[in-house]
Amino acid sequence: MELALAHPALKAFMCGSLSGTCSTLLFQPLDLVKTRLQTLQNTMKPGAPKVGMMTVLIQVIRTESFLGLWKGVSPSFVRCIPGVGIYFSTFYSLKQHYFQEGRAPNAGEAVLLGAGARAVAGVCMLPVTVIKTRFESGRYNYVSVLGALKSVCETEGPRALFSGLTATLLRDAPFSGIYVMFYSQAKRSLPPEVSSSPYAPLGNFGCGVMAGVLASVVTQPADVVKTHIQVSPAHWTTKDAIRYIYTEHGLRGFFRGAVPRSLRRTLMAAMAWTVYEQLMARMGLKS
């Protein structure tokens, strides 16, 4: 089937997958540093010196080489390429179904639209998310994504592949909902001469960065909880993880890894949306 004849939702999937590939490859090191910072909480003794983003970055380069910063990129690709595609195709389909006359969603509708699309993608890709998190933590010696999936099923049961589902949805659905709301509102505030100029992608990217920072800060605690659940061999519940983090590290523990995560999520989302919208425009579709 020729691309021109493909269903619009399939085109949205393809555009989303391509944008996800670019952003994942570029910002994987920030995701790895974020995961290492969060999992360090479990091994640090009370009173130990604070470990920051740059310390972890230098340590990984020294002990695992520069390419070690891309550890976990395979499961990231397996998760993000179809995951971002599912997200954008779901988003496009929901928008076309509920806003048929081209009416732009208001702030509340934008939140529901983004959260709904992310929830669908999050559930579909959760097993790969678990494997990706474990790859990045440095605690597991998995060789491949398939090998890791087999190992988890054999040693912990299939249930482990869906660990952290609640925390993942509490993190991803609000992030996407808040992001879409701020992004769409910021784009509307752009002057018409910017929106219709060759610099429109740059303006959209700027809107995406602003939306990403706000959404990242709000959802950071859920990300820390999710990481703790998914790297633990025991079957922790969301309540167990929250209690552990608060008891051991206080409220500050819920914001560990905030800087690399905010950088990565913000830049990834901004790039993914910018690339997606440009590709959709090239195909003659309104994103």
C-alpha positions as CSV (number, residue, x, y, z in Angstrom):
1,M,0.0,0.0,0.0
2,E,1.4,3.4,-0.9
3,L,2.0,5.9,1.9
4,A,-0.4,8.4,0.2
5,L,-3.2,5.9,0.5
6,A,-2.5,4.9,4.1
7,H,-5.1,5.6,6.8
8,P,-4.5,9.0,8.6
9,A,-4.1,7.2,11.9
10,L,-1.4,5.0,10.4
11,K,0.3,8.1,9.0
12,A,0.2,9.6,12.5
13,F,1.7,6.4,13.9
14,M,4.6,6.6,11.4
15,C,5.2,10.3,12.1
16,G,5.2,9.7,15.8
17,S,7.5,6.7,15.5
18,L,10.0,8.6,13.5
19,S,9.9,11.6,15.9
20,G,10.3,9.1,18.8
21,T,13.4,7.6,17.2
22,C,15.2,10.9,16.9
23,S,14.4,12.1,20.4
24,T,15.2,8.8,22.1
25,L,18.6,8.4,20.6
26,L,19.6,12.0,21.4
27,F,18.5,12.1,25.0
28,Q,19.0,8.5,26.3
29,P,22.1,9.6,28.5
30,L,19.8,11.9,30.5
31,D,17.4,9.0,31.2
32,L,20.2,6.7,32.3
33,V,21.6,9.4,34.7
34,K,18.1,10.0,36.1
35,T,17.6,6.3,36.8
36,R,21.0,5.9,38.4
37,L,20.4,8.9,40.7
38,Q,17.0,7.5,41.8
39,T,18.3,4.0,42.5
40,L,21.3,5.3,44.4
41,Q,18.9,6.1,47.2
42,N,18.6,2.4,48.0
43,T,22.3,2.0,48.6
44,M,23.3,5.3,50.2
45,K,23.9,5.3,54.0
46,P,22.5,8.1,56.2
47,G,24.9,11.0,56.3
48,A,26.6,10.0,53.1
49,P,27.7,12.9,50.8
50,K,25.1,14.0,48.3
51,V,25.6,12.6,44.8
52,G,24.6,14.9,41.9
53,M,24.0,14.6,38.2
54,M,27.5,15.4,37.1
55,T,29.0,13.0,39.6
56,V,26.9,10.1,38.1
57,L,27.7,11.2,34.6
58,I,31.5,11.2,35.1
59,Q,31.3,7.9,37.0
60,V,29.5,6.2,34.2
61,I,32.0,7.4,31.6
62,R,34.9,6.3,33.8
63,T,33.6,2.9,34.6
64,E,31.5,2.0,31.6
65,S,33.0,4.2,28.8
66,F,31.3,7.1,27.0
67,L,29.0,4.7,25.2
68,G,27.9,3.4,28.6
69,L,25.7,6.5,28.7
70,W,23.5,4.8,26.0
71,K,23.1,1.6,28.1
72,G,19.4,0.7,27.8
73,V,19.0,2.4,24.4
74,S,17.8,-0.9,22.9
75,P,14.8,-1.3,25.2
76,S,14.3,2.5,24.9
77,F,14.0,2.1,21.1
78,V,11.7,-1.0,21.5
79,R,9.5,1.1,23.9
80,C,9.6,4.5,22.3
81,I,9.4,3.8,18.6
82,P,6.1,1.9,18.8
83,G,5.1,3.7,22.0
84,V,5.3,7.2,20.6
85,G,3.6,6.0,17.5
86,I,0.7,4.5,19.5
87,Y,0.5,7.8,21.5
88,F,0.3,10.1,18.5
89,S,-2.0,7.8,16.5
90,T,-4.4,7.5,19.5
91,F,-4.2,11.2,20.1
92,Y,-4.9,11.9,16.4
93,S,-7.8,9.4,16.4
94,L,-9.4,10.8,19.6
95,K,-9.0,14.4,18.3
96,Q,-10.6,13.5,15.0
97,H,-13.5,11.6,16.7
98,Y,-14.4,14.2,19.3
99,F,-13.5,17.4,17.4
100,Q,-14.7,16.6,13.9
101,E,-15.4,20.2,12.8
102,G,-11.9,21.3,13.4
103,R,-12.7,23.0,16.8
104,A,-9.6,23.3,19.0
105,P,-10.0,21.6,22.4
106,N,-10.1,23.9,25.4
107,A,-7.7,23.6,28.3
108,G,-9.7,20.8,30.2
109,E,-10.3,18.9,27.0
110,A,-6.6,19.1,26.1
111,V,-5.7,17.5,29.4
112,L,-8.1,14.6,28.9
113,L,-7.0,14.2,25.3
114,G,-3.3,14.0,26.2
115,A,-3.8,11.8,29.3
116,G,-6.1,9.4,27.4
117,A,-3.6,8.9,24.6
118,R,-0.7,8.4,27.0
119,A,-2.6,5.9,29.2
120,V,-3.2,3.7,26.1
121,A,0.4,3.9,25.1
122,G,1.7,3.4,28.7
123,V,-0.3,0.2,29.3
124,C,0.7,-1.3,25.9
125,M,4.4,-0.6,26.4
126,L,4.8,-1.2,30.2
127,P,6.7,-4.6,30.0
128,V,9.4,-2.9,27.9
129,T,9.4,0.1,30.2
130,V,10.2,-2.3,33.1
131,I,13.1,-3.9,31.2
132,K,14.4,-0.5,30.1
133,T,14.5,0.8,33.7
134,R,16.3,-2.4,34.8
135,F,18.9,-2.0,32.0
136,E,19.6,1.6,33.1
137,S,19.8,0.8,36.8
138,G,23.0,-1.2,36.3
139,R,21.8,-3.9,38.8
140,Y,20.9,-6.5,36.2
141,N,23.2,-8.2,33.7
142,Y,20.7,-8.6,30.9
143,V,22.2,-9.1,27.4
144,S,19.2,-8.4,25.2
145,V,15.6,-7.2,25.5
146,L,14.2,-10.7,24.6
147,G,16.6,-12.3,27.0
148,A,15.6,-9.9,29.8
149,L,11.9,-10.6,29.1
150,K,12.5,-14.3,29.3
151,S,14.5,-14.0,32.5
152,V,11.9,-11.9,34.3
153,C,9.1,-14.3,33.3
154,E,11.1,-17.3,34.5
155,T,12.4,-15.9,37.8
156,E,9.6,-13.5,38.9
157,G,6.6,-14.4,36.7
158,P,4.8,-12.4,34.1
159,R,3.3,-10.2,36.8
160,A,6.7,-8.5,37.3
161,L,6.5,-7.1,33.7
162,F,3.5,-5.0,34.8
163,S,5.1,-3.8,38.1
164,G,4.7,-0.1,38.6
165,L,1.6,0.2,36.5
166,T,-0.2,2.6,38.9
167,A,2.9,4.8,39.3
168,T,3.5,4.8,35.6
169,L,0.0,5.9,34.8
170,L,0.1,8.5,37.6
171,R,3.3,9.8,36.0
172,D,2.6,9.6,32.3
173,A,-1.1,10.4,32.0
174,P,-0.9,13.7,34.0
175,F,2.4,14.6,32.3
176,S,0.9,14.2,28.9
177,G,-2.3,15.9,29.8
178,I,-0.6,18.9,31.4
179,Y,1.9,19.1,28.5
180,V,-0.8,19.1,25.8
181,M,-2.7,21.7,27.7
182,F,0.2,24.1,28.2
183,Y,1.6,23.4,24.7
184,S,-1.7,24.1,22.9
185,Q,-2.3,27.2,25.0
186,A,1.2,28.5,24.4
187,K,1.0,27.9,20.6
188,R,-2.3,29.9,20.5
189,S,-0.5,32.8,22.1
190,L,2.2,33.0,19.4
191,P,1.8,36.0,17.0
192,P,0.4,35.0,13.6
193,E,3.5,36.3,11.9
194,V,5.5,33.7,13.8
195,S,3.1,30.8,13.3
196,S,3.0,31.3,9.5
197,S,6.8,32.0,9.1
198,P,9.7,29.6,8.4
199,Y,10.5,30.0,12.1
200,A,7.3,28.3,13.2
201,P,9.0,25.0,14.2
202,L,11.4,27.0,16.4
203,G,8.4,28.8,18.0
204,N,6.6,25.4,18.6
205,F,9.8,23.9,20.1
206,G,10.0,26.9,22.5
207,C,6.3,26.3,23.5
208,G,7.1,22.6,24.0
209,V,10.1,23.4,26.3
210,M,8.0,25.6,28.5
211,A,5.1,23.0,28.7
212,G,7.6,20.2,29.4
213,V,9.3,21.9,32.4
214,L,5.9,22.5,34.1
215,A,4.7,19.0,33.4
216,S,8.0,17.4,34.6
217,V,8.0,19.2,37.9
218,V,4.4,18.1,38.7
219,T,4.9,14.4,37.9
220,Q,8.5,14.0,39.3
221,P,7.4,12.2,42.6
222,A,5.5,9.5,40.6
223,D,8.5,8.9,38.4
224,V,10.7,8.2,41.5
225,V,8.1,5.8,42.9
226,K,7.8,4.0,39.5
227,T,11.6,3.5,39.3
228,H,11.8,2.1,42.8
229,I,9.0,-0.4,42.1
230,Q,10.4,-1.6,38.8
231,V,14.1,-2.1,39.9
232,S,13.1,-4.0,43.0
233,P,13.0,-7.8,42.7
234,A,10.4,-7.9,45.4
235,H,6.8,-7.2,44.4
236,W,6.5,-3.7,46.0
237,T,3.2,-1.9,45.8
238,T,3.0,1.8,45.2
239,K,2.3,2.4,48.9
240,D,5.4,0.4,49.8
241,A,7.6,2.5,47.6
242,I,6.1,5.8,48.8
243,R,6.6,4.7,52.5
244,Y,10.2,3.6,51.8
245,I,11.2,6.8,50.0
246,Y,9.7,9.1,52.6
247,T,11.1,7.1,55.6
248,E,14.6,6.9,54.2
249,H,15.0,10.3,52.4
250,G,12.0,12.5,53.3
251,L,10.2,14.7,50.8
252,R,13.4,15.5,49.0
253,G,13.7,11.9,48.0
254,F,10.7,12.3,45.7
255,F,12.5,14.8,43.6
256,R,15.8,13.0,43.2
257,G,16.8,12.9,39.5
258,A,14.5,15.9,38.8
259,V,17.1,17.8,36.8
260,P,18.1,15.1,34.2
261,R,14.5,13.9,33.9
262,S,13.2,17.4,33.4
263,L,15.8,18.1,30.8
264,R,15.2,14.8,29.0
265,R,11.4,14.8,29.1
266,T,11.1,18.4,28.2
267,L,13.5,18.2,25.2
268,M,12.2,14.8,24.1
269,A,8.6,16.0,24.2
270,A,9.4,19.3,22.5
271,M,11.4,17.6,19.7
272,A,8.8,14.8,19.3
273,W,5.9,17.2,18.9
274,T,7.9,19.6,16.6
275,V,9.0,16.7,14.3
276,Y,5.5,15.1,14.4
277,E,3.7,18.3,13.4
278,Q,6.1,19.1,10.6
279,L,5.8,15.5,9.2
280,M,2.0,15.6,9.5
281,A,2.0,19.0,7.7
282,R,4.1,17.5,4.9
283,M,1.5,14.7,4.5
284,G,-1.3,17.3,4.3
285,L,-2.8,16.4,7.7
286,K,-3.7,18.7,10.6
287,S,-2.0,17.4,13.8
